[in-house]
Amino acid sequence: MKIVYLLNCCFAVVTNRFIPCKKELNGYVVKSLIPLIFFLFCLISCSKADKANDVRKLNATGLGYIQLRPNQYFIYKDSATGRQDSVIVTESSLTTESYTENNSNGSYSGTREVFSLTLTRKGAGGDSIWLKGQARGEAYLNRTMLEDISGTLIFLYPALCLCTDIYELSFFSVEGKTYSNVVVLEDAISFGYFKTFYWAPSVGVIKMIVRTANGVGGINTIWSYSLVRNN
């Protein structure tokens, strides 16, 4: 009887309605509900605290594709000129930032991870940006999405997306070397060019194909950068 009465009163707390119970048990129920109410209060408070302290993290596996070592160098073969381009990692940083998002339930302020990557091409005529992008942690999505400075998606992990052709290859060879678990993102439109990226874990871009429709008669001009070596 006491258990039934407690269940009825718990239901009453949730629904704001009381089911008639025996008066002689009132004192017992009030005393018994105090720990329950205290527990629920602590549970709600802890949940709010956890939400406030929550950090939206990037997908760790995806981060492994793009988080390169600062000052790491790469030598790419330019198919258009036949020359070898030297590219240096000038920025590879993982930080956090505060942000606020609004939805139908109101606004929410929190903290998220931010990863920044810059690859700089070294040349006799001066340095130039070869690739620059950022990835930010997202609420409810455990993924790593790298966008370049024009806002174009150039990497995504897990390699699933309805907006463009993104997939993963078990093996892919470039300049005589075979890489595993290669993420391919096709035809990213960036600064008037269509770019296809091949990313390998712990290495970064192993191949980039560039295509433009600005050739004579609308014929596409295609060239590529293939990784020859890196340290």
URBELRA-V257986 format. One record per helix or strand of 2 or more residues. SS is the DSSP state (H for helix, E for strand). FROM is the first residue (numbers start at 1). TO is the last residue. If there is no record, write none. Layout:
BEGIN
SS|FROM|TO ; SS|FROM|TO
END
This chain:
BEGIN
H|2|15 ; H|23|53 ; E|55|56 ; H|60|66 ; E|73|78 ; E|84|103 ; E|106|122 ; E|128|136 ; E|144|148 ; E|153|157 ; E|166|174 ; E|177|190 ; E|193|200 ; E|204|212 ; H|216|218 ; E|221|230
END
